Amino acid sequence: MAYRRMVLEIGMGTDIRGGDPTKAAVRALRDALWHNALTVTSALGKPADAMRVDVTIGVPHPEQVDKQAVLAVLPHGTGTVTVVEGGLAVPNEAGTDVTIIANAAAVVRLDIP
């Protein structure tokens, strides 16, 4: 058997104050996942933990993202996290703070024939 792409989920998250790329990344993945109720696993006779979720996060300062904190958002299955340069950093008018906007794409795969 082979892992096949079953679902693509997309989300956006922010850290309004504080400029924390990890907080924005976690919120982006939650946004992607929490708008869905995947029934594909049960429809195929698989447990929910059979899912493999490949997450890509686009955020300013990708090197600052705690990948384990992002991965901890997954309610089922196993996953990987790749963080790339993307999203937005919007400074406030005084230049003393920044809003971080992150984007998430989660590809759900199942091992099926």
N, C-alpha and C positions, 0 to 999 in steps of 0.2 A: 504494500500500500504506500501511498504518498500523501504528504500534507498538501491540501488544496485550499485555496482562498475561498472563504465562504461569505465573509462580511467585511465591509469597510465602514468604520465609524469615524466621524470627524467632530472635533470640539475646539472650543476657544476658552481660555482662562486668563485671568488678570491678577496682578497684585497692584491694587490701586495706589497704595502708599507703601514705600519701603524698598521697592526695586528688587524683590526677591524672585529670581528666575525659577527656583524650585517650586515656590508657592504657586506661581502662574502655571507652571507645567503640570503640577498635580491637579489644579482646577480644570485645566484644559482636558486632561484625560478623563476626569470625572464627568465633565460635560459631554464628552463623546460617549461614555459608557452608560450614564444614568438616563439617557433618553431612549433606551432600547430595552427590550425584554427578548433576549434571544431564545428562540425555541428550536433552532436548527439542530442543536445537539440531540434533544429528545426525539425530534422527527427522524433522525438518523440512527436512533438507538444507542447513542453515546452519552456518557456522563458529562456534565458541564465541565468537570476538571480535565476532560480530554482536549479541551481547546488549547491552542498555542496562539498567543496574542503578540504580534510584532508591532511595537509602538514607536512612532517617530514623532519627536517634539521639535518644533521650530521656535526658537526663543533667542533674544539677545543674550550674549555671554553664555553660550552652551556649556562651556567648561565649568561653570558654577552650579550646574544642576546636579542634585543628588539623585542618581538614577534609581537607587534602591527605594527612595521615598516615592518616586513615580510608580515603580513596579508594585509597591505595596497597595496601590489603588485597585489592582485587579482582584475582582471577587472570586474568580474561578480560573482554573487552568494555570499554565506557566507562561512566561513571557520574556521578551527582550525589549530593551529601550535603547534607541539611538537618538542622540540629541544633535541637532544641526543649527547653524546660524539662521535666524528667521525672526518672525514676530515683529514687535515694535517696542521701542523705549521712548516714552513721551515725557519729557521733563516738565516740571511745573514752571510757572512764570518766574518764580524767584530763582530757579536753578538749584534748589535745595533738596529736591526729591524727584522721583521718576515713577511713572506707571509702566509696568511691564505687561505686555500682551504676548501670550504664547498660543500656538496652534498645535493640535494633536491629531494624528491619524493612527487609528488602531486597526490592524488587519487581523481578523480572526481566521485561523486555519484549523482544519480537522484532518486527521489521518483517515482517508477513505479511499476505496478503490477507484 
